[in-house]
Amino acid sequence: MRALDLPRVALVGLSMGGGVALGFALDAPKRIDRLALIDERASRLIPNVRLEIIPDCGHLAPLDQPEAVTRALSDFLLQAQ
């Protein structure tokens, strides 16, 4: 982020990458603009979370339902702009 001169970013994480993204957000909350975790379990751990259920998909939702995941992420990430 420093090399690219990005003061704040939107971060998206899936599975283990979600854990990494969450860890970064906890360590440096002022550097995170928006955080998207593709993991329903995270919704039970984080207050004031927005949960989006995508039907008919397993652990790898972006592979099972790519259009639905793209739509949900786009809606979420563009919401504040």
Secondary structure by P-SEA (a helix, b strand, c coil): cccccccbbbbbbcaaaaaaaaaaaaaccccccbbbbccaaaaacccbbbbbbbcccccccccccaaaaaaaaaaaaaccc
